[in-house]
Amino acid sequence: MKFWINFLKGFHLTRKTARLVLLLFVINLIAALILAIPMYNSLKDSFGHSLVGNRMAKGFDTLWWEEFHDQSEGFEQTFTPFILGKGAILENLEMLVQIKFFELPPIIIIFGLAYILLHTFLAGGILAVFNKEPPRFSMTTFLSDAAHYFLRFFLITLVSWIFFFGLTGSLNHWFNSIVNRVAEHAFSEITPFYISLFFNLITFFLILLFRMVFDYSRIAIVADSEKNILKAVATAIGFVIKNPGSTLSLFYTVFAANVVVTLFFNLVRSFIPQTNAVGVLSAFIFQQMFIFAVVWVRCWLYASQLELYKYIPKEV
Amino acid sequence: MKELKRTIAIGALLFLLPWILFAESREVYLSDETLCDQIANYTTDIRLDTERNLIIGSELLTWTNTSEKPTETMWFHLYWNAFQNNMSTFIRERALEGRPIPQFSKDDWGYCRVSSINMIKIEAEEVFDLTPFMEFRQPDDNNILDQTVFTVELPEPLEPGQTVTLQIDFHAKVPRPISRTGVYKDYYFIAQWFPKVGVYQDGIWNCHQYHAHSEYFADYGTYDVKITLPSSYIVGATGEQREKKVNGDGTTTYRFVQHSVHDFAWTASPHFRVHRETFQFAPGNSTEITLLLQPYHKRLKDRYMNAVKHAIKYASLWYGNYPYTTVTCVDPAYNSHSGGMEYPTFFTGGAYFLDPPGSGSPESVTIHEFGHGYFFGLVGSNEFEHAWMDEGLTSFLDTEIYYTAYGQPYMTKRYFGIPFLFKNAPIPIELDEYQGVSGYRRMSDRDDMQRFSWQFMNGESYTANVYFKAELMLRTLKRYLGPEIFARMIKDYSEKWWCAHPKPKDFYDTVAAHAGQDMSWFLDQFIYGSENLDYAVTAIENRKPRRPKGWFDGIYRERAQDQFSPPAYESEVLVRRLGGVCIPVDVLIVFEDGRELREHWDGQYRWKKFIYSGPVGIKQAIVDPDFKLVLDINRTNNSWVVEPEGLSPWKWTSTWLLWLQYALECLKFFGS
């Protein structure tokens, strides 16, 4: 039950550093708002003085959307009915598992890469906060720690891309070719469907696994003051291999918490009518609570993993 | 016309004789009462060799010259030769468009070879071998490597009303699935497979090559087809199954017969689940529905069956009672590329095993393909030359039936292969089943609707004009004429032209007869034009009138004072015609006190200002308030509200923001 203790410890740590979570949430919101402002302007221009605006206040006007979609380009193309409700989650989940982010409009890809870079920087600060005894958050220390670890974390990120995009991407490509070959000769669409689903599960599992390994690589750098990033990666791999039960249980328990949060959010949000300003504001606030929860769970995972890493004695 | 009918009757009688003279124990079916003149009658006996994927057999064609002019040649289609190599016109046109060329091995290509053609002269009891007089022709593009059309010289001209009987021996290699025909594993879908006579119309042979975007055109007749194949196969085909004879050599012979049709297609597979129901669609009218379902689609059985029933019921009501005794719906095998295609009394649907109700699949395609039974089948539009008269009218039919029977479908998207319905995003009928309007908007100015099928700029333009624009034009016409007049018109058009191969002018005449006026001004703009339709309200101005200032002499001072009576408003609405299409249109003006005023604008000039003065200003204006002009490419600019709703941009930006924020969190996977 090592994972359970650290799971709770992680939660406790995250709770104690709620300001950190808040900061990360605000960063997410501000980053998103940078693109949301031009999107707002595009929508406002499109609705203009038209009655479409009134109809869109009550529901979704598919007729308008098709016109908007046909006339728009770039990031505006991402405004589709498929971002409504469960779509917002499913679209991203599929992009994640099938590494389809590169199919997004270039501006969003560039923006996304900048965001990854920013979080590569912040990750050092986050782990340093959790590593302190007692854990505490101050902006100056946070930023100086982030800067301290940035180079190593950046290199870790580059190495992780070999796994994420190189390995998983190639694997995806290979899986797709297998599915296509099977599909070409299959009796029905059911066989390729299940094979594809199975491959997606494998890919998803691998992405989660890689993420966990690279989490521990970063943890090793912070907790062990490891300077050599390859050694950190090797340490992380060794740690996961030696403690598969604890590491995987912990990871998947937090992941399950993420799923629960997501399901709960989707369920509740569908009951918020957005036909007036109060409804729209309520939905917005609820959405932000959801994103805050997602950020919280991510910090919780980091904190729990760090605790687990410190909890299990290392071989000398 | 009476003379013609008499000669056809004689022709039909002569049709019986060759079998007495030359055929061994062959029964010939000819209905006492036929719906159409039986011009091209085929009695065919074939064997499917499933080892070599070969169809071997012969057909006895009895054809009557119904033109007013004699003919010295006969023209035939050999459609399957489009699939015999990569140099046919069909494949070349696909390649030119950048569509993938089939990567076929030698064994995958298909063809149809005529071994012999003999003309049988009944009275003289003579047989003329016409085989040496066969010649491949390329009437459309002079591609000498295209062998999809051939002619034979007759020994003497065939006079109007005369009938000729030809025995044609042929064998056909079944291709790998392409263009809704072929074999995939042990599923055979066999269409356009036999030597088929062209249409002799107005003294000219109408017999085009097989093109990448063209479909078919043929004359009506009786098809009496015997198919022999291994007994393990289940067979479905055009018409009624009259016989099923087990031969004792492991094969079974099926015999299908149907009069008043212009094509015959069939399918065979050992895996079909067969479902049959007799459906009474109107008092005293019923038909037998056969559903040939793939075993892995068994959960879709009721949805297929209900879609066919809805299609028969509403099509009978709106376009004339379905006149045949059978209809067969085939759920196509996976990878067979045979989905969504129509043949007389026989068609293919298409579905994904997880399709949820509300997605429109398989209902929409089922209704659509059944609907072709009217405008391709019964009316017999020339799909080579006037494709919109089939595809457009059928698309209109299918949408009308779908929305009446099922209501609005919803946007659907598959994630990880699982389809999800987006009930927040219903698809209104004006959208033409998602992407219809979009396709039309992108392509409407590329081509006129009325073009020969292979002369469109590309496949996208063909689809946008022939399917989408034609359907939208009909829906606009319906709203313009009113639903009652339109309903009478479309039913009249359908029933009046059964078996008659109408041309665009015939459609114009029918519309005019019901509209009570020549509607060319309307139809021409869409059928023979490629301008866009776009009306817009571009401004509303509410102004306080100017107080009279300056020099007014005598009576003019009083008049100026009279005109100024504060606090009145002077209001102005500017309506513009941004597209080239010009149709009279209504404009609805709503004042701030809720009063409504409906204006009419002939739309002739590029813009029109409506000016009012009164105690209150204008709140909003809508051009085409009843949404009659479904073809309007920009509906958003049709209205103008002085004080627009400010909530929507916030609401939808907030919705999009969530997607983006979550995307950013997912991206973090790759960095921290």
Interface residues (C-beta under 8 A of the other chain):
Chain A: N28 L29 A31 A32 L33 L35 A36 M39 Y40 L43 K44 S46 F47 G48 H49 S50 L51 V52 G53 N54 M56 A57 G59 F60 T62 L63 W64 W65 E66 E67 F68 H69 D70 T78 F79 P81 F82 I83 L84 G85 K86 G87 A88 I89 L90 E91 N92 L93 E94 M95 L96 V97 F101 I108 G112 Y115 I116 L117 H119 T120 L122 A123 I126 F153 T157 S160 W161 F164 F165 A183 E184 A186 F187 S188 E189 I190 F193 S196 L197 N200 I207 R211 R218 Q274 N276 A277 V280 A283 F284 Q287 F290 I291 V294 V295 R298
Chain B: K185 Q294 Y296 A333 Y334 N335 Y352 F353 L354 M411 K413 Y415 F416 G417 F420 F422 N424 A425 P426 I427 P428 E430 L431 Y434 Q435 V437 S438 R441 R442 I540 Q620 I622 N634 R635 T636 N637 N638 S639 W640 V641 V642 P644 E645 G646 L647 S648 P649 W650 K651 W652 T653 S654 T655 W656 L657 L658 W659 L660 Q661 Y662 A663 L664 E665 C666 L667 K668 F669 F670 G671 S672
